[in-house]
Amino acid sequence: MHHVRIAPSILAADFGRLAEEVSAVERASADLIHIDVMDGHFVPNLTLGPVVIEAVRKVTKLPLDVHLMIEEPDRWIDAYAQAGADILHVHPEVCPHLHRVIQQIRHAGKQAAVVLNPATPLQVLDHVLQDLSMVLVMSVNPGFGGQSFIPSALPKITALRQLIEARGLADVVSISVDGGIKLDNAAEVIAAGADTLVSGSGIFATRDYAQTIAELRTRGTDALHRRSTQR
């Protein structure tokens, strides 16, 4: 990735006006729509299912970045793919056969991504990294929006960037970061090695989505340029 992408997380949107909220961030130049799916088992919260994904698909042309925080995700890959997801994220903790689930996602014609929780080591990627389009680094423990950024995510992002580049996958695998992303830490997250910022309340709790997204992108792009010149 040679540019910074912004992915508003609709977990923080006004669900009573969800179609309007999605359209608003699309007009505000978002790059992706991030959608959190929680089953109340793998994480202590319950959110959206395929029907909502299908509804969101109808109101935006942006890629739908769907984060499956669910047990037995292999049972649901086809349903979410058919509902309109473009990128499907799975957690290795609930995928005993991670490689098979990734291949299932790709066979469905979708981009595969793996999520690293704060305590999940990079080593889980050793034999699947080349099959991914994205790695999502969680900078909070998954389950609820509005949490504070965990600083230990930064060295993990840097180590992941080094791993991706060492394997010659820099043009293939992007690094997304989700959790407590706001204007005041966007630059350091990109400087650490990320290229995609997922932000919920950091966008939806502001008055002007376009201004916030533009500022996130500007701060991130400046950091990306500095990171490139320091090599």
Backbone as CSV, one residue per row, in Angstrom:
resi,resn,N_x,N_y,N_z,CA_x,CA_y,CA_z,C_x,C_y,C_z
1,MET,0.835,-1.192,0.000,0.000,0.000,0.000,0.875,1.249,0.000
2,HIS,0.566,2.164,-0.914,1.352,3.389,-1.009,0.511,4.613,-0.656
3,HIS,-0.643,4.373,-0.062,-1.472,5.483,0.390,-2.244,5.040,1.637
4,VAL,-2.790,6.019,2.347,-3.511,5.749,3.586,-5.003,5.618,3.290
5,ARG,-5.598,4.564,3.819,-7.040,4.360,3.640,-7.759,4.553,4.969
6,ILE,-8.963,5.107,4.887,-9.786,5.363,6.079,-11.037,4.495,6.004
7,ALA,-11.274,3.740,7.088,-12.412,2.818,7.143,-13.288,3.145,8.352
8,PRO,-14.332,3.954,8.169,-15.242,4.220,9.289,-15.921,2.933,9.765
9,SER,-15.939,2.743,11.079,-16.565,1.563,11.662,-17.991,1.896,12.075
10,ILE,-18.965,1.252,11.436,-20.361,1.622,11.673,-20.878,1.165,13.030
11,LEU,-20.055,0.468,13.802,-20.467,0.128,15.162,-20.774,1.393,15.955
12,ALA,-20.128,2.511,15.581,-20.319,3.777,16.280,-21.339,4.685,15.597
13,ALA,-21.934,4.214,14.517,-22.913,5.026,13.790,-24.263,5.021,14.507
14,ASP,-25.146,5.913,14.081,-26.520,5.945,14.572,-27.302,4.876,13.817
15,PHE,-27.613,3.758,14.478,-28.258,2.634,13.795,-29.678,2.963,13.351
16,GLY,-30.281,3.965,13.935,-31.596,4.390,13.488,-31.557,5.109,12.153
17,ARG,-30.352,5.534,11.760,-30.151,6.222,10.489,-28.998,5.566,9.732
18,LEU,-28.908,4.260,9.785,-27.714,3.576,9.299,-27.445,3.842,7.822
19,ALA,-28.467,3.768,6.986,-28.266,4.021,5.559,-27.737,5.433,5.331
20,GLU,-28.291,6.403,6.049,-27.828,7.789,5.912,-26.392,7.942,6.386
21,GLU,-26.058,7.262,7.475,-24.701,7.348,8.022,-23.677,6.759,7.046
22,VAL,-24.012,5.608,6.469,-23.113,4.989,5.500,-22.935,5.891,4.281
23,SER,-24.029,6.439,3.783,-23.947,7.344,2.633,-23.143,8.591,2.974
24,ALA,-23.277,9.058,4.211,-22.565,10.276,4.620,-21.054,10.071,4.626
25,VAL,-20.588,8.930,5.149,-19.136,8.727,5.157,-18.614,8.391,3.761
26,GLU,-19.461,7.820,2.914,-19.042,7.621,1.524,-18.846,8.968,0.839
27,ARG,-19.794,9.886,1.033,-19.642,11.235,0.472,-18.440,11.952,1.071
28,ALA,-18.089,11.589,2.293,-16.969,12.223,2.988,-15.622,11.614,2.589
29,SER,-15.637,10.758,1.564,-14.416,10.198,0.969,-13.787,9.076,1.780
30,ALA,-14.597,8.312,2.502,-14.087,7.093,3.132,-13.660,6.113,2.041
31,ASP,-12.740,5.224,2.393,-12.247,4.237,1.428,-12.926,2.884,1.579
32,LEU,-13.315,2.541,2.801,-13.953,1.262,3.114,-15.036,1.513,4.154
33,ILE,-15.979,0.598,4.254,-16.923,0.586,5.367,-16.600,-0.631,6.227
34,HIS,-16.215,-0.371,7.481,-15.845,-1.461,8.387,-17.069,-1.883,9.192
35,ILE,-17.353,-3.188,9.185,-18.548,-3.707,9.839,-18.153,-4.808,10.823
36,ASP,-18.476,-4.614,12.085,-18.155,-5.576,13.133,-19.317,-6.533,13.356
37,VAL,-19.036,-7.814,13.249,-20.030,-8.855,13.480,-19.633,-9.587,14.763
38,MET,-20.503,-9.567,15.770,-20.211,-10.185,17.058,-21.337,-11.142,17.434
39,ASP,-20.957,-12.292,18.006,-21.953,-13.336,18.249,-22.341,-13.521,19.715
40,GLY,-21.763,-12.719,20.622,-22.080,-12.871,22.032,-21.401,-14.052,22.686
41,HIS,-20.554,-14.765,21.943,-19.821,-15.916,22.475,-18.314,-15.676,22.426
42,PHE,-17.793,-15.475,21.210,-16.363,-15.195,21.085,-16.020,-13.862,21.739
43,VAL,-16.916,-12.893,21.624,-16.785,-11.611,22.314,-18.086,-11.322,23.052
44,PRO,-18.026,-10.549,24.134,-19.223,-10.333,24.964,-20.140,-9.240,24.434
45,ASN,-20.558,-9.389,23.196,-21.481,-8.419,22.620,-22.166,-9.099,21.443
46,LEU,-23.288,-8.566,21.032,-24.066,-9.125,19.933,-24.394,-7.994,18.973
47,THR,-24.036,-8.178,17.692,-24.288,-7.084,16.751,-24.965,-7.580,15.482
48,LEU,-24.336,-7.368,14.340,-24.999,-7.466,13.052,-24.863,-8.833,12.401
49,GLY,-25.854,-9.162,11.552,-25.817,-10.402,10.799,-25.840,-10.142,9.306
50,PRO,-25.929,-11.202,8.505,-25.898,-11.047,7.047,-26.987,-10.137,6.490
51,VAL,-28.138,-10.096,7.131,-29.225,-9.254,6.625,-28.828,-7.780,6.645
52,VAL,-28.144,-7.357,7.693,-27.694,-5.970,7.774,-26.585,-5.703,6.767
53,ILE,-25.685,-6.662,6.592,-24.636,-6.523,5.575,-25.277,-6.319,4.206
54,GLU,-26.287,-7.096,3.922,-26.985,-6.986,2.642,-27.631,-5.610,2.485
55,ALA,-28.196,-5.082,3.561,-28.821,-3.763,3.514,-27.778,-2.670,3.273
56,VAL,-26.622,-2.791,3.946,-25.552,-1.805,3.753,-25.024,-1.875,2.325
57,ARG,-24.923,-3.098,1.808,-24.422,-3.273,0.432,-25.259,-2.495,-0.580
58,LYS,-26.554,-2.375,-0.304,-27.456,-1.715,-1.237,-27.284,-0.200,-1.276
59,VAL,-26.660,0.381,-0.237,-26.602,1.848,-0.164,-25.205,2.404,-0.369
60,THR,-24.223,1.544,-0.679,-22.872,2.060,-0.909,-22.140,1.213,-1.941
61,LYS,-21.253,1.866,-2.667,-20.384,1.160,-3.607,-19.015,0.888,-3.002
62,LEU,-18.777,1.384,-1.793,-17.491,1.174,-1.143,-17.312,-0.296,-0.750
63,PRO,-16.078,-0.777,-0.712,-15.839,-2.134,-0.234,-16.314,-2.308,1.207
64,LEU,-16.928,-3.436,1.492,-17.383,-3.739,2.847,-16.345,-4.632,3.526
65,ASP,-15.784,-4.099,4.592,-14.689,-4.704,5.340,-15.298,-5.350,6.583
66,VAL,-15.573,-6.656,6.522,-16.401,-7.314,7.527,-15.532,-8.131,8.488
67,HIS,-15.590,-7.748,9.757,-14.779,-8.334,10.818,-15.646,-9.337,11.582
68,LEU,-15.366,-10.630,11.388,-16.162,-11.693,12.005,-15.596,-12.045,13.379
69,MET,-16.189,-11.487,14.412,-15.829,-11.836,15.788,-16.815,-12.889,16.274
70,ILE,-16.716,-14.069,15.651,-17.696,-15.120,15.894,-17.007,-16.476,15.989
71,GLU,-17.626,-17.400,16.705,-17.154,-18.772,16.740,-17.577,-19.504,15.464
72,GLU,-16.803,-20.473,15.070,-17.070,-21.282,13.871,-17.355,-20.417,12.642
73,PRO,-16.449,-19.503,12.316,-16.704,-18.611,11.175,-16.853,-19.354,9.851
74,ASP,-16.261,-20.547,9.755,-16.368,-21.307,8.506,-17.816,-21.622,8.149
75,ARG,-18.679,-21.690,9.149,-20.097,-21.969,8.886,-20.809,-20.780,8.246
76,TRP,-20.196,-19.592,8.341,-20.868,-18.371,7.931,-20.202,-17.644,6.769
77,ILE,-19.055,-18.130,6.327,-18.316,-17.435,5.262,-19.191,-17.209,4.035
78,ASP,-19.839,-18.257,3.552,-20.636,-18.133,2.328,-21.798,-17.166,2.513
79,ALA,-22.424,-17.166,3.686,-23.558,-16.270,3.932,-23.125,-14.807,3.880
80,TYR,-21.985,-14.506,4.493,-21.515,-13.123,4.484,-20.976,-12.727,3.113
81,ALA,-20.384,-13.669,2.416,-19.933,-13.393,1.054,-21.127,-13.074,0.155
82,GLN,-22.161,-13.860,0.257,-23.353,-13.643,-0.564,-24.083,-12.361,-0.178
83,ALA,-23.960,-11.955,1.083,-24.620,-10.731,1.543,-23.939,-9.482,1.010
84,GLY,-22.682,-9.615,0.556,-22.025,-8.459,-0.051,-20.700,-8.056,0.549
85,ALA,-20.174,-8.838,1.488,-18.855,-8.522,2.050,-17.793,-8.609,0.961
86,ASP,-16.805,-7.729,1.025,-15.679,-7.768,0.089,-14.418,-8.324,0.744
87,ILE,-14.227,-7.995,2.016,-13.101,-8.493,2.795,-13.683,-9.179,4.023
88,LEU,-13.210,-10.377,4.311,-13.695,-11.111,5.483,-12.525,-11.385,6.424
89,HIS,-12.653,-10.888,7.659,-11.629,-11.043,8.681,-12.016,-12.166,9.639
90,VAL,-11.064,-13.035,9.931,-11.306,-14.098,10.910,-10.209,-14.083,11.975
91,HIS,-10.564,-14.627,13.138,-9.627,-14.721,14.257,-9.034,-16.117,14.316
92,PRO,-7.718,-16.249,14.417,-7.107,-17.575,14.480,-7.549,-18.384,15.699
93,GLU,-7.946,-17.705,16.774,-8.362,-18.402,17.990,-9.579,-19.296,17.772
94,VAL,-10.397,-18.967,16.773,-11.608,-19.760,16.519,-11.525,-20.516,15.191
95,CYS,-10.321,-20.605,14.654,-10.111,-21.322,13.395,-9.044,-22.398,13.585
96,PRO,-9.415,-23.577,14.080,-8.428,-24.655,14.243,-7.719,-24.990,12.929
97,HIS,-8.431,-24.774,11.822,-7.865,-25.011,10.494,-7.845,-23.672,9.751
98,LEU,-6.970,-22.788,10.196,-6.954,-21.413,9.687,-6.716,-21.374,8.186
99,HIS,-5.786,-22.168,7.707,-5.490,-22.166,6.273,-6.730,-22.531,5.466
100,ARG,-7.490,-23.504,5.940,-8.689,-23.942,5.220,-9.746,-22.835,5.175
101,VAL,-9.904,-22.109,6.280,-10.889,-21.021,6.310,-10.476,-19.906,5.355
102,ILE,-9.195,-19.602,5.316,-8.704,-18.576,4.393,-8.972,-18.989,2.951
103,GLN,-8.720,-20.249,2.655,-9.000,-20.735,1.297,-10.495,-20.709,0.994
104,GLN,-11.309,-20.945,1.992,-12.763,-20.877,1.814,-13.189,-19.462,1.436
105,ILE,-12.596,-18.481,2.104,-12.899,-17.081,1.797,-12.482,-16.748,0.374
106,ARG,-11.303,-17.166,0.005,-10.806,-16.866,-1.336,-11.618,-17.598,-2.400
107,HIS,-12.030,-18.814,-2.098,-12.853,-19.574,-3.045,-14.205,-18.889,-3.260
108,ALA,-14.673,-18.178,-2.236,-15.934,-17.429,-2.357,-15.745,-16.132,-3.141
109,GLY,-14.507,-15.877,-3.577,-14.233,-14.688,-4.377,-13.999,-13.439,-3.561
110,LYS,-13.672,-13.604,-2.282,-13.477,-12.464,-1.393,-12.029,-12.386,-0.917
111,GLN,-11.669,-11.225,-0.413,-10.336,-11.037,0.138,-10.301,-11.568,1.569
112,ALA,-9.237,-12.274,1.892,-9.106,-12.881,3.213,-8.205,-12.040,4.105
113,ALA,-8.601,-11.927,5.376,-7.815,-11.181,6.354,-7.813,-11.941,7.672
114,VAL,-6.725,-11.808,8.408,-6.616,-12.418,9.739,-6.466,-11.299,10.759
115,VAL,-7.102,-11.486,11.911,-7.102,-10.486,12.977,-6.167,-10.913,14.096
116,LEU,-5.364,-9.965,14.560,-4.484,-10.204,15.696,-4.997,-9.418,16.894
117,ASN,-5.514,-10.130,17.894,-5.905,-9.485,19.141,-4.656,-8.984,19.874
118,PRO,-4.814,-8.135,20.888,-3.634,-7.605,21.583,-2.654,-8.664,22.065
119,ALA,-3.133,-9.837,22.473,-2.235,-10.880,22.978,-1.934,-11.975,21.954
120,THR,-2.393,-11.804,20.716,-2.151,-12.808,19.679,-0.800,-12.550,19.013
121,PRO,0.096,-13.536,19.002,1.433,-13.314,18.431,1.426,-13.345,16.905
122,LEU,2.440,-12.711,16.327,2.579,-12.690,14.875,2.803,-14.076,14.291
123,GLN,3.292,-14.993,15.111,3.643,-16.316,14.606,2.466,-17.071,13.993
124,VAL,1.236,-16.679,14.339,0.084,-17.382,13.753,0.000,-17.142,12.249
125,LEU,0.722,-16.134,11.759,0.692,-15.797,10.336,1.749,-16.538,9.522
126,ASP,2.634,-17.263,10.187,3.812,-17.826,9.523,3.490,-18.564,8.229
127,HIS,2.444,-19.353,8.221,2.181,-20.207,7.055,0.968,-19.770,6.237
128,VAL,0.438,-18.581,6.530,-0.746,-18.116,5.784,-0.591,-16.702,5.243
129,LEU,0.462,-16.011,5.634,0.576,-14.591,5.274,0.474,-14.364,3.772
130,GLN,1.059,-15.245,2.996,1.080,-15.084,1.540,-0.310,-15.242,0.927
131,ASP,-1.266,-15.754,1.685,-2.629,-15.956,1.163,-3.586,-14.838,1.569
132,LEU,-3.074,-13.839,2.253,-3.925,-12.780,2.786,-3.849,-11.500,1.958
133,SER,-4.915,-10.716,2.059,-4.919,-9.371,1.503,-4.698,-8.328,2.587
134,MET,-4.969,-8.713,3.840,-4.885,-7.756,4.939,-4.663,-8.496,6.251
135,VAL,-3.961,-7.822,7.153,-3.893,-8.246,8.554,-4.446,-7.102,9.386
136,LEU,-5.383,-7.408,10.254,-5.990,-6.400,11.118,-5.396,-6.525,12.518
137,VAL,-4.695,-5.487,12.947,-4.128,-5.444,14.290,-5.119,-4.737,15.206
138,MET,-5.587,-5.445,16.224,-6.502,-4.845,17.184,-5.701,-4.067,18.227
139,SER,-6.037,-2.804,18.380,-5.379,-1.970,19.387,-6.287,-1.742,20.590
140,VAL,-7.332,-2.561,20.673,-8.157,-2.727,21.877,-8.541,-4.205,21.909
141,ASN,-9.048,-4.672,23.031,-9.608,-6.022,23.067,-10.987,-5.984,22.422
142,PRO,-11.268,-6.868,21.485,-12.501,-6.767,20.710,-13.747,-7.031,21.536
143,GLY,-14.837,-6.409,21.095,-16.122,-6.651,21.749,-16.966,-5.413,21.934
144,PHE,-16.314,-4.269,22.143,-17.058,-3.033,22.371,-16.351,-1.863,21.698
145,GLY,-17.129,-0.895,21.241,-16.554,0.323,20.693,-16.212,1.296,21.803
146,GLY,-15.485,2.352,21.435,-15.207,3.432,22.367,-14.107,3.174,23.367
147,GLN,-13.294,2.113,23.161,-12.216,1.810,24.091,-10.969,2.634,23.765
148,SER,-10.057,2.693,24.731,-8.818,3.454,24.553,-7.762,2.611,23.854
149,PHE,-6.959,3.260,23.051,-5.876,2.643,22.295,-4.847,2.007,23.227
150,ILE,-4.431,0.779,22.909,-3.414,0.076,23.689,-2.054,0.326,23.035
151,PRO,-1.146,1.054,23.686,0.126,1.450,23.057,0.995,0.293,22.599
152,SER,0.880,-0.874,23.236,1.718,-2.012,22.842,1.405,-2.506,21.432
153,ALA,0.336,-2.000,20.839,0.038,-2.347,19.444,1.087,-1.778,18.498
154,LEU,1.716,-0.670,18.874,2.643,0.002,17.957,3.845,-0.864,17.589
155,PRO,4.590,-1.432,18.569,5.709,-2.303,18.161,5.249,-3.550,17.402
156,LYS,4.036,-4.036,17.684,3.514,-5.180,16.921,3.292,-4.790,15.462
157,ILE,2.745,-3.596,15.244,2.531,-3.111,13.869,3.862,-3.016,13.137
158,THR,4.874,-2.485,13.812,6.189,-2.347,13.196,6.786,-3.705,12.848
159,ALA,6.679,-4.655,13.775,7.198,-6.002,13.514,6.456,-6.665,12.353
160,LEU,5.156,-6.438,12.274,4.364,-6.994,11.177,4.779,-6.372,9.854
161,ARG,4.994,-5.065,9.831,5.446,-4.393,8.611,6.780,-4.971,8.155
162,GLN,7.678,-5.183,9.074,8.986,-5.753,8.733,8.842,-7.160,8.166
163,LEU,7.943,-7.948,8.743,7.709,-9.305,8.264,7.152,-9.299,6.846
164,ILE,6.171,-8.442,6.603,5.552,-8.349,5.277,6.583,-7.942,4.228
165,GLU,7.416,-6.961,4.557,8.408,-6.500,3.598,9.504,-7.541,3.391
166,ALA,9.882,-8.237,4.459,10.917,-9.264,4.335,10.465,-10.398,3.411
167,ARG,9.169,-10.618,3.351,8.639,-11.685,2.495,8.244,-11.187,1.109
168,GLY,8.499,-9.912,0.835,8.195,-9.367,-0.473,6.713,-9.219,-0.744
169,LEU,5.928,-8.987,0.322,4.471,-8.923,0.189,3.904,-7.520,0.402
170,ALA,4.766,-6.507,0.359,4.324,-5.145,0.668,3.249,-4.637,-0.287
171,ASP,3.246,-5.121,-1.526,2.232,-4.693,-2.493,1.003,-5.594,-2.489
172,VAL,1.005,-6.575,-1.589,-0.083,-7.556,-1.563,-0.880,-7.482,-0.262
173,VAL,-0.185,-7.391,0.871,-0.819,-7.462,2.184,-0.802,-6.094,2.862
174,SER,-1.964,-5.585,3.181,-2.058,-4.312,3.889,-2.205,-4.548,5.388
175,ILE,-1.911,-3.511,6.163,-2.044,-3.568,7.616,-3.097,-2.570,8.052
176,SER,-4.154,-3.093,8.644,-5.231,-2.276,9.175,-5.156,-2.283,10.700
177,VAL,-5.523,-1.172,11.319,-5.503,-1.079,12.779,-6.851,-0.565,13.257
178,ASP,-7.376,-1.250,14.273,-8.718,-0.935,14.769,-8.700,-0.890,16.293
179,GLY,-9.201,0.224,16.844,-9.345,0.352,18.287,-8.781,1.652,18.815
180,GLY,-9.650,2.575,19.157,-9.200,3.832,19.728,-8.476,4.734,18.750
181,ILE,-8.738,4.567,17.453,-8.067,5.394,16.443,-8.764,6.741,16.336
182,LYS,-7.987,7.789,16.590,-8.508,9.155,16.530,-7.448,10.057,15.916
183,LEU,-7.772,11.335,15.791,-6.842,12.267,15.168,-5.503,12.314,15.895
184,ASP,-5.541,12.183,17.224,-4.303,12.378,17.980,-3.333,11.209,17.908
185,ASN,-3.762,10.049,17.397,-2.814,8.938,17.282,-2.717,8.370,15.868
186,ALA,-3.422,8.951,14.914,-3.402,8.444,13.538,-1.988,8.436,12.967
187,ALA,-1.240,9.503,13.202,0.098,9.607,12.625,1.032,8.532,13.174
188,GLU,0.989,8.297,14.486,1.916,7.313,15.050,1.568,5.896,14.630
189,VAL,0.293,5.630,14.377,-0.107,4.303,13.907,0.414,4.059,12.488
190,ILE,0.296,5.055,11.628,0.829,4.935,10.272,2.349,4.901,10.301
191,ALA,2.948,5.721,11.143,4.411,5.732,11.260,4.935,4.370,11.692
192,ALA,4.156,3.659,12.501,4.571,2.340,12.978,4.566,1.303,11.865
193,GLY,3.755,1.543,10.810,3.745,0.599,9.693,2.399,0.287,9.091
194,ALA,1.319,0.832,9.650,-0.021,0.570,9.120,-0.284,1.382,7.858
195,ASP,-1.334,1.013,7.131,-1.758,1.810,5.972,-3.265,2.040,5.950
196,THR,-3.999,1.362,6.845,-5.452,1.503,6.887,-5.887,1.769,8.322
197,LEU,-6.664,2.828,8.506,-7.130,3.231,9.832,-8.619,2.955,9.953
198,VAL,-8.985,2.108,10.907,-10.397,1.866,11.217,-10.765,2.757,12.400
199,SER,-11.789,3.565,12.225,-12.177,4.490,13.294,-13.687,4.544,13.409
200,GLY,-14.187,4.326,14.626,-15.624,4.382,14.875,-16.034,5.720,15.440
201,SER,-15.967,5.846,16.767,-16.346,7.113,17.395,-15.405,8.244,16.991
202,GLY,-14.172,7.900,16.579,-13.243,8.926,16.112,-13.763,9.675,14.900
203,ILE,-14.699,9.059,14.173,-15.357,9.714,13.033,-16.802,10.057,13.359
204,PHE,-17.572,9.050,13.786,-19.016,9.244,13.940,-19.392,10.132,15.123
205,ALA,-18.463,10.349,16.056,-18.754,11.256,17.169,-18.378,12.699,16.850
206,THR,-17.922,12.949,15.630,-17.563,14.316,15.225,-18.689,14.924,14.389
207,ARG,-18.692,16.215,14.307,-19.776,16.904,13.598,-19.613,16.853,12.086
208,ASP,-18.373,16.904,11.627,-18.115,16.991,10.196,-17.303,15.774,9.766
209,TYR,-17.972,14.755,9.225,-17.282,13.529,8.846,-16.208,13.797,7.785
210,ALA,-16.534,14.642,6.821,-15.583,14.912,5.738,-14.314,15.560,6.265
211,GLN,-14.476,16.499,7.166,-13.307,17.171,7.732,-12.466,16.192,8.550
212,THR,-13.126,15.356,9.334,-12.405,14.393,10.170,-11.664,13.373,9.321
213,ILE,-12.342,12.828,8.310,-11.693,11.842,7.440,-10.530,12.469,6.689
214,ALA,-10.715,13.695,6.216,-9.633,14.392,5.506,-8.435,14.608,6.416
215,GLU,-8.697,14.971,7.670,-7.596,15.220,8.603,-6.907,13.916,8.992
216,LEU,-7.668,12.849,9.184,-7.061,11.542,9.437,-6.143,11.146,8.285
217,ARG,-6.635,11.337,7.068,-5.852,10.959,5.897,-4.599,11.832,5.767
218,THR,-4.754,13.125,6.032,-3.605,14.035,5.928,-2.526,13.677,6.943
219,ARG,-2.932,13.483,8.192,-1.952,13.126,9.228,-1.300,11.779,8.928
220,GLY,-2.104,10.842,8.456,-1.556,9.544,8.109,-0.618,9.608,6.917
221,THR,-1.003,10.374,5.902,-0.177,10.494,4.697,1.152,11.168,5.004
222,ASP,1.125,12.187,5.831,2.374,12.840,6.235,3.296,11.844,6.940
223,ALA,2.721,11.035,7.807,3.517,10.032,8.519,4.036,8.962,7.563
224,LEU,3.221,8.594,6.576,3.647,7.605,5.585,4.825,8.125,4.776
225,HIS,4.773,9.396,4.404,5.876,9.996,3.646,7.150,10.018,4.482
226,ARG,7.017,10.374,5.754,8.195,10.387,6.638,8.748,8.973,6.776
227,ARG,7.851,7.991,6.901,8.286,6.605,7.048,9.047,6.153,5.806
228,SER,8.578,6.581,4.641,9.222,6.175,3.384,10.596,6.798,3.240
229,THR,10.743,8.040,3.653,12.029,8.731,3.488,13.057,8.285,4.514
230,GLN,12.604,7.652,5.592,13.533,7.210,6.627,14.148,5.842,6.332
231,ARG,13.688,5.194,5.264,14.221,3.870,4.941,15.652,3.988,4.404
